[in-house]
Every structure is written in structure tokens, then in C-alpha cells.
Amino acid sequence: MSHAQVDHLVVVADSLAQGVVWCEETLGITPGPGGEHPLMGTHNRLFSVAGPAFPRAYFEIIAIQPGATPLRAAGTHRWFDMDDRELQARVASEGPQLVHFVASVPGVVSAVKALAALGLDRGSVLEVSRQTATALLQWRITVRDDGQRLFYGGLPTLIQWGEAGEDPARAAHPLDAMPASGVTLQALQVRHPRPDKLQAAHAAIGLAGVTVTQGAPNLLATLQTPRGLVTLESKGI
């Protein structure tokens, strides 16, 4: 069995400028630098939310990059449901939204197979990279052709840092270059009408520390911030 851990939270913004303002107003910090993803036509800003409960976690604010044409094959979609019109409309009208989280695994292919055994198609494993000021980040990540997150974002996208065959413990990770931000992730909860199936999926990839309960679809991230305790919710998007 894989042993997955929370890697990062995903907040989608209408633009990165909007995302920065939202972060400053909501969490009380300015997000750090990020980069571009030519494969998906997106770009991001990042900051650490690592703490005792989630020691390898960071926070991603991501937006579609204006004027960028994704290099991904025609007929496929960007990651994290970013091409979904309902999600885009919510972000445009209400501002940046917590939509998903990503879990790191030591073996992404075996983790995908474990989910497939439950009848869950987590998607193809894509090889992605981007150069930073300090290192070349390389990773393998699951993305469905339709871009869907599944379980309203409650089933994590899977990521394995490093090249195929590289020891993930030795691979460069975004946190390596991130200072403490003043924000730490305290708890991550998922509510869903079918909690048993979602719990089984989390167990299949060895994901612990994420609470799954029955209820209307929602992803809740509780963060300690300079503005106090803040809980972000996806509210079924």
C-alpha cells in the first residue's frame, strides 16, 4: 500500500492578481512566488502551510494564464476542473475558492492501480516540470482527460515528486525553498453523501489525517493565520 500525505491545497482564482489580494485580505499574508505550467496554460503563487499535523504541506493559488495556449492535447482539459464553467462562474462572482487538495505518494502508478481496483479512474500519469530560481522541479501527477477532480474535490489528485525511478525522498520539492509563512494547516475535512466509498479510496492510497464524514459535499481547510483561525470551504463546487 502507498502511504500518501497531504502535499498541497488548491485555491482557484480568476486571476493571480485577484488571488494575491484575496490571500492578503483573508489570511493576512502575501503569497510567495510560483511559476508557469505551459502544459496546462496555468500559473500560480505558493506559500508554506507546513506544521506538526501536515509537515510537507503548502498552499497553491492557481489561475488560467492569460494568452497561454495549453500544450496538452486538443480535447483534453486543464487540471482541477479549471475548465468547468460552473467553477469558473463561482470564482468570477465570489472570488477565489478552495476546490481541491493534492496528495503525494511514493509510487503514483501503484496508487492509481489501487484506486482503479475500487472502480475509480484517477486519470493518466503526466510528467511535468518547471524551473525555479533554485532548482528544477519535476513531478508526475494524475490528470483525467476531462479534468475532473472526483468526489467534489474530496479524492485527492496524486503526485510523485521527481523523475520516474527517482527516490521521492531525494527529489526537489517546492517546500525546500519556502520560508515559514505564518500560516499553518491545522485540519482538513471532507464531507460527502457517500463517505464510505471516499474513505475506502483514501485507505487504498494510505492517506491518513484527512477526516471524512457524511453530509453535503464540502472540503474544509482550517488554518492558523495572522488573522486568527480561518476555515476555507469549497461548499460543493
C-alpha positions as CSV (number, residue, x, y, z in Angstrom):
1,M,0.0,0.0,0.0
2,S,1.1,3.6,-0.7
3,H,1.5,6.0,2.2
4,A,0.0,9.2,1.0
5,Q,0.3,12.6,2.7
6,V,-1.3,15.9,2.1
7,D,1.0,17.8,-0.3
8,H,-0.9,21.0,-1.1
9,L,-4.2,22.8,-1.0
10,V,-5.6,24.2,-4.3
11,V,-7.3,27.5,-4.5
12,V,-8.5,28.6,-7.9
13,A,-8.6,32.4,-8.7
14,D,-9.9,34.3,-11.7
15,S,-6.5,35.9,-12.0
16,L,-3.3,35.7,-9.9
17,A,-3.7,39.4,-9.0
18,Q,-7.2,38.6,-7.6
19,G,-5.7,35.7,-5.7
20,V,-3.0,37.8,-4.1
21,V,-5.5,40.4,-2.9
22,W,-7.8,37.6,-1.6
23,C,-4.9,36.0,0.3
24,E,-3.8,39.2,1.9
25,E,-7.3,40.1,3.0
26,T,-8.3,36.5,4.1
27,L,-5.1,35.1,5.5
28,G,-3.1,38.2,6.3
29,I,0.0,37.3,4.2
30,T,1.3,37.9,0.7
31,P,1.8,34.6,-1.1
32,G,5.3,33.8,-2.3
33,P,6.4,33.3,-5.9
34,G,5.3,30.4,-8.1
35,G,5.7,29.6,-11.7
36,E,4.1,28.7,-15.0
37,H,2.7,25.4,-16.3
38,P,2.9,25.5,-20.2
39,L,1.3,22.1,-20.4
40,M,-1.9,23.4,-18.8
41,G,-1.8,27.1,-19.6
42,T,-1.8,28.0,-15.9
43,H,0.4,29.8,-13.4
44,N,0.5,30.0,-9.6
45,R,1.7,31.6,-6.3
46,L,2.7,29.4,-3.4
47,F,3.5,29.5,0.3
48,S,4.1,27.1,3.1
49,V,1.4,25.9,5.4
50,A,3.6,23.1,6.9
51,G,3.2,22.4,10.6
52,P,3.0,19.5,13.0
53,A,-0.2,18.0,11.6
54,F,0.9,18.3,7.9
55,P,4.7,18.6,7.8
56,R,5.0,18.7,4.0
57,A,2.1,20.9,3.0
58,Y,2.0,24.0,1.1
59,F,-0.7,26.3,-0.4
60,E,-1.3,26.9,-4.1
61,I,-3.2,29.8,-5.6
62,I,-3.7,29.0,-9.3
63,A,-5.2,30.7,-12.3
64,I,-5.5,30.3,-16.0
65,Q,-2.6,32.3,-17.6
66,P,-3.9,35.0,-19.9
67,G,-2.9,34.4,-23.5
68,A,-1.4,31.0,-22.9
69,T,-2.5,28.1,-25.0
70,P,-2.2,24.8,-23.1
71,L,0.3,22.4,-24.7
72,R,-1.9,19.4,-23.6
73,A,-3.5,17.5,-26.5
74,A,-6.6,19.0,-28.0
75,G,-9.9,17.7,-26.5
76,T,-8.4,17.4,-23.0
77,H,-8.9,19.7,-20.1
78,R,-6.8,21.6,-17.5
79,W,-6.3,20.0,-14.1
80,F,-8.5,20.7,-11.1
81,D,-11.7,21.2,-13.1
82,M,-10.4,24.7,-14.1
83,D,-12.2,24.5,-17.5
84,D,-15.5,23.7,-15.7
85,R,-17.9,26.6,-16.4
86,E,-19.7,26.3,-13.1
87,L,-16.5,26.6,-11.2
88,Q,-15.3,29.5,-13.3
89,A,-18.6,31.3,-12.8
90,R,-18.3,30.8,-9.0
91,V,-14.8,32.1,-8.9
92,A,-15.7,35.1,-11.1
93,S,-18.6,36.1,-8.9
94,E,-17.5,35.1,-5.4
95,G,-13.7,35.3,-5.6
96,P,-11.0,32.6,-5.2
97,Q,-12.3,29.3,-4.0
98,L,-10.8,26.3,-2.2
99,V,-11.5,23.5,-4.7
100,H,-9.2,20.5,-4.1
101,F,-6.1,19.1,-2.5
102,V,-3.2,17.0,-3.8
103,A,-1.6,14.1,-2.0
104,S,2.0,13.0,-2.5
105,V,2.7,9.3,-2.9
106,P,5.9,7.3,-3.1
107,G,4.6,5.3,-6.1
108,V,2.0,7.1,-8.2
109,V,1.4,4.3,-10.7
110,S,0.7,1.8,-7.9
111,A,-1.6,4.3,-6.2
112,V,-3.5,4.8,-9.4
113,K,-3.9,1.0,-9.7
114,A,-5.2,0.8,-6.1
115,L,-7.9,3.3,-6.9
116,A,-8.7,1.5,-10.2
117,A,-9.3,-1.7,-8.2
118,L,-12.2,0.3,-6.5
119,G,-13.6,1.3,-9.9
120,L,-12.1,4.8,-9.6
121,D,-10.3,6.3,-12.6
122,R,-7.9,8.9,-11.2
123,G,-6.5,9.6,-14.7
124,S,-3.3,9.4,-16.7
125,V,0.1,10.0,-15.0
126,L,1.6,13.0,-16.7
127,E,5.3,14.1,-16.4
128,V,5.6,17.8,-15.6
129,S,8.5,20.2,-14.7
130,R,9.3,23.8,-14.2
131,Q,12.4,25.7,-13.4
132,T,12.6,27.8,-10.3
133,A,15.3,30.2,-9.1
134,T,16.9,27.4,-7.1
135,A,16.0,24.0,-8.7
136,L,14.3,22.2,-11.5
137,L,11.1,20.8,-10.1
138,Q,9.9,17.6,-11.7
139,W,6.9,15.6,-10.9
140,R,4.4,13.0,-12.0
141,I,0.8,13.9,-11.5
142,T,-2.6,12.3,-12.2
143,V,-4.9,14.3,-14.5
144,R,-8.0,12.9,-16.2
145,D,-8.7,13.9,-19.8
146,D,-11.9,15.6,-18.6
147,G,-10.0,17.4,-15.9
148,Q,-12.4,16.2,-13.2
149,R,-11.4,16.2,-9.5
150,L,-13.9,13.5,-8.4
151,F,-16.0,13.5,-5.2
152,Y,-16.3,17.3,-5.5
153,G,-12.6,17.6,-4.8
154,G,-12.6,15.2,-1.9
155,L,-10.5,12.5,-3.7
156,P,-7.0,14.0,-4.0
157,T,-5.1,14.3,-7.2
158,L,-1.9,12.2,-6.8
159,I,1.6,13.5,-7.2
160,Q,5.0,11.9,-7.0
161,W,7.9,14.3,-6.9
162,G,11.0,13.6,-9.0
163,E,11.6,11.8,-12.2
164,A,10.3,8.2,-12.8
165,G,12.5,5.9,-10.9
166,E,13.9,8.6,-8.6
167,D,13.7,8.3,-4.9
168,P,10.9,10.7,-3.9
169,A,12.8,11.4,-0.6
170,R,15.7,12.8,-2.7
171,A,13.6,14.8,-5.2
172,A,13.3,18.6,-5.1
173,H,10.1,19.8,-3.5
174,P,8.6,23.3,-3.5
175,L,8.8,23.5,0.3
176,D,12.6,23.2,0.1
177,A,12.8,26.9,-1.0
178,M,9.8,28.2,1.1
179,P,10.3,30.2,4.3
180,A,7.7,29.9,7.1
181,S,4.7,32.0,6.0
182,G,3.0,32.5,9.4
183,V,0.1,30.2,8.2
184,T,-0.2,26.5,9.1
185,L,-2.7,23.9,8.2
186,Q,-4.4,22.6,11.3
187,A,-7.1,20.3,9.9
188,L,-8.5,19.1,6.6
189,Q,-12.0,17.6,6.4
190,V,-14.1,16.3,3.6
191,R,-17.9,15.9,3.7
192,H,-19.7,13.8,1.1
193,P,-23.0,11.9,0.7
194,R,-21.1,8.7,0.1
195,P,-18.4,8.8,2.8
196,D,-17.8,5.0,2.9
197,K,-16.7,5.0,-0.7
198,L,-14.5,8.0,-0.2
199,Q,-13.0,6.6,3.0
200,A,-12.2,3.4,1.1
201,A,-10.4,5.4,-1.6
202,H,-8.4,7.3,1.0
203,A,-7.5,4.0,2.7
204,A,-6.4,2.4,-0.7
205,I,-3.7,5.1,-1.1
206,G,-2.8,5.1,2.6
207,L,-3.9,8.6,3.2
208,A,-4.3,9.5,6.9
209,G,-5.1,12.7,8.7
210,V,-8.0,13.8,6.5
211,T,-11.4,13.4,8.2
212,V,-14.2,12.1,6.0
213,T,-17.8,12.5,7.2
214,Q,-21.3,12.3,5.7
215,G,-23.0,15.4,4.5
216,A,-23.4,17.8,1.6
217,P,-20.2,18.0,-0.5
218,N,-17.7,20.2,1.2
219,L,-13.9,20.5,1.6
220,L,-12.9,22.4,4.7
221,A,-9.3,23.5,5.5
222,T,-8.7,25.1,8.9
223,L,-5.6,27.3,9.0
224,Q,-3.9,29.2,11.8
225,T,-3.1,32.7,10.3
226,P,-2.0,36.2,11.3
227,R,-5.7,36.9,11.2
228,G,-6.5,34.1,13.6
229,L,-8.1,30.8,12.9
230,V,-9.6,30.7,9.3
231,T,-11.6,27.9,7.8
232,L,-11.9,27.8,4.0
233,E,-14.8,25.8,2.4
234,S,-15.4,24.6,-1.1
235,K,-19.2,24.4,-0.5
236,G,-19.9,21.8,-3.1
237,I,-18.2,23.4,-6.1
